[in-house]
Every structure is written in C-alpha cells, then in structure tokens.
Amino acid sequence: MTLNDQVPFGGVEFADNPEPRCPCVLLLDTSSSMSGRKIQELNSGLHVFSEELRSDPMAAKRVEVAIVGFGPVQILQDFVTADAFAPPTLVLSGDTPMGVAIQTAIKLAADRKAAYRTGGIGYYRPWLFMITDGAPTDDVTSATAAIKEGEESKSFMFYAVGVEQANMQRLTEIAVREPLKLKELSFRELFVWLSNSLGSVSRSHVDDTPALINPTAPNGWAVAG
Amino acid sequence: MTLRRSSTPPLQTGGPWRVDALMWRYAQACVTGASHLRSGLECQDCIGCSVLSDGTLVAAVSDGAGSAPMAKAGSAIAVSTAVGVLSAAIEAGTTDLVKSLLDTAKACAAAVRAAALENGCTPRDYAATLLLAAASRTSVAVLQIGDGVVVFKDPEKDWAWAFWPQKGEFINTTHFLTDEDAFESMQVGVFGENVQHVGLMTDGLETLALQFATQSVFGPFMEGLIRPLQQADHLLEAKPLSDSLCGFLCSERVRSRVDDDCTILIATNGSPDTLSP
C-alpha cells in the first residue's frame, strides 16, 4: 500500500490568498488635559492592545491598526497588521480638533478599503474608535454629518468613549452610537475588550454578528448613562 | 451532516439528456467549522446529490446564514427541495434546463418560506445560500444564490468556475435564498462542451480552491482532490473517499487556514484509472 492509499488527500496543495482584513482606526485625544495618569494609562493600554491582538493568531493576521492623534491632528500610525504593530508612545500636545481628526480617520479608512479592493483583498467593516477626555475645540458639523452618512451607508462603525470630565453630551451629538464613559482609567480593560471584539469580527463568517461583550456589564470597562 | 437521496445506477435509457452509460463517481463531505465547534453551534452547511436514470448528476450545497436561528433547517430544506425538484424535472424530460433551474429556485424559496410560516418564524430566520448543478458529459448547468463556487473541468482545458462567489462589500456578507431580491442576484447558466469533473463547495473552501488575485480556480487543489476519485473503482459514491475527505477537512492543515464550516462534493465521469502494477 502506498502512502497515497493511506492518505488520499494528504498532499493536496492550497491556493495562497491574502487574509481578509479587519481595519481599526484609533482616534486618541492627546490634548494637554490628558496629562498625568491619563496619558500614562492610555499608553499602557496601547501595549495591552498590541499584546492581546498578537496572542490571537487569526486576529494577528487580520486586524490592521492605524492611529490618529489630536491635536494637532497627526497620523501617528498608518495601517499595519496587528502582528507588526508596535505602539507609538503618545505625548501631550495641544487642543482638541476633534472634527478634523474624525474626518482624517474616515478618509484613512476609505483609502484603506480602496487599497484592499485594488489588491483583491477581502475586508470587514472598519471600526473607528475615539477616546477623548474633553470636548471639541473645532467645528464638528461636517464630521458629525460624515459619521451619520457613514453609519447609514454601513461604510464603517464609529464608537466614542469619554474619559473623566469628557463632555458626554457633545459626544452624543457627534456619534450615532451611544458613547460610553470609561470607568475611572480602566484603559487596560477597554483595550482587552477592543482586541477581543476585533478578533471576533475578524473570524466572523457570512452574516455572523459577533456577540460583543457588553462593556457596561458589572466587570466591564464602561459606566452606563 | 449530509442529506443523501437514494439513487439508482445509471441505465441506458432515452430522454432529452441522451448520454451513454455514464459512470459518475463522487465523494462528499460536510464538516463543522472550528469556530462553530468553539461556540457550540452545529454545522450550518448541507449537501445533497442524486444520479438520475439518464446519467445526469444533480447536486446541491447550501450554507445557512450565521446569525439565522434556523440556518441549519434553511440549508437542509434548500438542498432537499433543489435536488428533488430539479431531478423530477429532468426525469420528466425537460427541454429547457434554465427554466427548470429557475423553477427549482422558486420552489426552494417557497419551501423555506412555508417552513418559516409554519414555525412562526420569518424567512430571514432560515436564510441560506444555494448552489445547484446538473452535470452531464457535455455540460454543467448551474444556479447560484450567494457565495461558494461550482467548478468544472474539460479534459482539454484548465479548471473553470461557473460563477465567481458573490459577496457584498464586506467579506462576511452575501446573498441568501430568502432575500427579497434573491431572484435579482441569482445567477443561472449552462457551461462547457466536454465536462469530465465537477466540484461544488460552500465559501469555507474558497480560500483554498480559488486564486483571488487572478479570479481563477487553483488547479492543483482540485487536481489533488480528483486524483484519488479517478483511481477509485466505485459506482456512484466512493464512500471510503467521502470518509477520507471528511478527515481531510478536519485536519490541522485545513483548520489552520479555514475556521468556517467546510462542504464539498467532487465528481468525475471518467472511467477509473488503471494503476500500473
């Protein structure tokens, strides 16, 4: 009996296709009010995010991370696959041009989707995830409209998280999805949740709506209302 | 889980699909994906096959929508109705195969909707894709709603696909039999002049069987699957190969690439290869 008789399909070759991608843009407030423990915990949280993603073999290959800091608005990290993501260290800067930051993130995600399409790479709906402790210091009218349009057309998903004295009312006006308030400075828990959520999305199959853990549950990172 | 239809060996009878003593040999497998195993979900794919008295191979695969609570029932109804209705139409001597395919799709949609109504569910609860093929030695007729792919081979040419898998903008979206606009997105066609091999698979195996960048079939994958079947000396289903195929789909090699339910049917109408001693 030959080896082939024993293992008829053992030697079948597989096509070499790129992994589908799950793009995530982090919009991070680095304004001067984020000083002290806030920026420290946020930086630690980014490292946790990177480690958590890397510990999930499928997420490591599929999740792509970009970072837009504000203000001023800077692309601190262009899209990189999670397994190659080395978090930049955030430093405090100026004010809070949230409107421009949001528009920048939306464009970043749209350009990335176009690049995927050109390369024949499949992708999941992008996540735009904003963390801020204040209120916008620029005009957010266009950004608000762009978020509404993007959510309605299912182009992306936009989440806003308020830290400490963040103006939650303003965030509610800007975002379509209800903004959440970070419980104290539990950035670590937030980023564990985010990496798990992205991991679930990145392995979701046709029509799966991945069940995301409720962040406002008792052990969660957010407080409701 | 597979859904099998009892079939009779091919007879040399007349009919509009006049074929010679056609000896289809096939293998099929349908396995639960690792992600469904982890979340305790059952396999939501279904598969069905029948060889008719005139030698036509009728086969269908269906993938239930992940979030649909009755996905498994939806795919099972789609497959059993598809194979049953199309087989009956061909046995009755249809001269318009495309019309028969369209009528079959309508019957599948109606059957699923009826089941939904009976169980107090919405049709969406039963959402599933549908790939249906009727193959002879001279052509393969295909109907497709959603993703997955039907591939076939002419002995003189490379492997070809009937319809490229339909996705929405995002990789985890597609069309379902139960969609309001299912019949707009449905694709129907008759292919080939000389068909020796046929394969049907749900989307889990697309990444192994297709080359996305060039929109082509990855020949070596299909060749690797067909070769043992060509060497098998069975009538109709080569059951040991179906079992091996099942084992292959559950192997570490496949699981490291594919998290999803995997379903495939491969068939050949060539004579068994005689191995040199």
Interface residues (C-beta under 8 A of the other chain):
Chain A: N4 V7 P8 F9 G10 G11 V12 E13 F14 A15 D16 N17 P18 P20 M58 G119 G120 I121 G122 Y123 Y124 R125 K154 R203 S204 H205 V206 D207 D208 T209
Chain B: G33 S35 D63 A65 G66 S67 A68 A127 T129 G146 D147 K167 E169 F170 I171 N172 T173 T174 F176 D203 G204 T207 L208 A209 L210 Q211 F212 A213 Q215 F218 P220 F221 G224 L225 P228 L241 S244 L245 F248 R253 R257 D259 D260 D261
